[in-house]
Amino acid sequence: MLERRGFPIEMIYVPAKRLKTLEPDKVTALAEDILTNGQTTPIRLRTDGQRFILMEGLHRLEAMRALGEQSIDGYLVGSRLH
């Protein structure tokens, strides 16, 4: 079972391919929702040994960053094997 915990936002790397999917209006809407309800859905990350790599939750991450938060709730998951 995955353990929900806080991760430092400054240690999270977002791959360029994922950044291309960023929708600023969605970030704004999520930031407003987070102000009202808090972060309800954790992001998913994996590690490469030095940093955390975002797997899922770009808009939540950017909303928390826009709000000036230092950490974000997430799950550490293993890499997918192909």
Stockholm file with secondary structure:
# STOCKHOLM 1.0

chainA/1-82         MLERRGFPIEMIYVPAKRLKTLEPDKVTALAEDILTNGQTTPIRLRTDGQRFILMEGLHRLEAMRALGEQSIDGYLVGSRLH
#=GR chainA/1-82 SS CCCCEEEEGGGEECCHHHHTTCCHHHHHHHHHHHHHHCCCSCEEEEECSSSEEEEECHHHHHHHHHTTCSEEEEEECCCCCC
#=GC SS_cons        CCCCEEEEGGGEECCHHHHTTCCHHHHHHHHHHHHHHCCCSCEEEEECSSSEEEEECHHHHHHHHHTTCSEEEEEECCCCCC
//
